[in-house]
Amino acid sequence: MSTQTDTPCTVVRREDLVPVCPHCNTELPEIYARKPKGPFGIGRGFVFFCPHCRKVMGFGAQWYPFPG
């Protein structure tokens, strides 16, 4: 069992790495995002998905560009 600490997590910006889709294992130099449509998605943030296999990778309430 892990214990919770007060030490904050450090975010490290890495421009030399390309993320990989967790579904098809293809490198992702870009990720697609769109506003969901339909009865459960009207006006509710964004859905992020792989441009290769089109499987959903996550949801977000708002889109914020990466700082810097």
C-alpha positions as CSV (number, residue, x, y, z in Angstrom):
1,M,0.0,0.0,0.0
2,S,1.4,3.4,-0.9
3,T,1.5,6.4,1.4
4,Q,0.5,9.9,0.4
5,T,3.2,12.6,0.6
6,D,3.1,16.4,0.5
7,T,5.9,16.4,-2.2
8,P,4.4,17.9,-5.4
9,C,4.8,16.0,-8.7
10,T,7.3,17.6,-11.1
11,V,6.3,18.1,-14.7
12,V,9.2,17.9,-17.2
13,R,8.8,19.2,-20.7
14,R,10.3,16.7,-23.2
15,E,10.3,17.9,-26.9
16,D,12.5,14.9,-27.9
17,L,9.8,12.3,-27.2
18,V,6.7,11.5,-29.2
19,P,3.7,10.0,-27.3
20,V,2.4,6.6,-28.3
21,C,-1.2,5.6,-28.7
22,P,-2.2,3.2,-25.9
23,H,-4.5,1.3,-28.3
24,C,-2.5,0.9,-31.6
25,N,1.0,1.7,-30.3
26,T,1.6,4.2,-33.2
27,E,3.7,7.3,-32.5
28,L,1.5,10.4,-32.2
29,P,3.1,13.6,-33.5
30,E,-0.5,15.0,-33.3
31,I,-3.7,14.1,-31.4
32,Y,-7.2,14.9,-32.7
33,A,-9.7,16.7,-30.6
34,R,-13.4,17.5,-31.2
35,K,-16.5,18.5,-29.3
36,P,-18.7,15.5,-28.7
37,K,-22.1,15.4,-30.3
38,G,-25.3,13.6,-29.3
39,P,-27.4,13.6,-26.1
40,F,-24.5,12.9,-23.8
41,G,-22.0,15.3,-25.3
42,I,-23.7,18.5,-26.2
43,G,-21.5,21.4,-25.0
44,R,-19.3,19.2,-22.8
45,G,-15.6,19.9,-23.4
46,F,-13.5,17.8,-25.8
47,V,-12.9,14.2,-26.7
48,F,-9.2,13.4,-27.6
49,F,-8.5,10.5,-30.0
50,C,-5.8,8.8,-32.1
51,P,-5.7,10.0,-35.7
52,H,-4.6,6.4,-36.8
53,C,-7.0,4.0,-35.0
54,R,-9.5,6.8,-33.9
55,K,-9.9,5.2,-30.5
56,V,-10.7,7.6,-27.7
57,M,-7.7,8.5,-25.4
58,G,-9.5,10.8,-23.0
59,F,-11.9,13.6,-22.3
60,G,-11.3,17.2,-21.1
61,A,-13.5,20.0,-19.9
62,Q,-11.5,22.6,-21.7
63,W,-8.7,22.9,-24.2
64,Y,-5.6,24.7,-22.9
65,P,-2.5,25.0,-25.2
66,F,0.7,23.7,-23.6
67,P,2.5,26.7,-21.9
68,G,5.7,28.0,-23.3
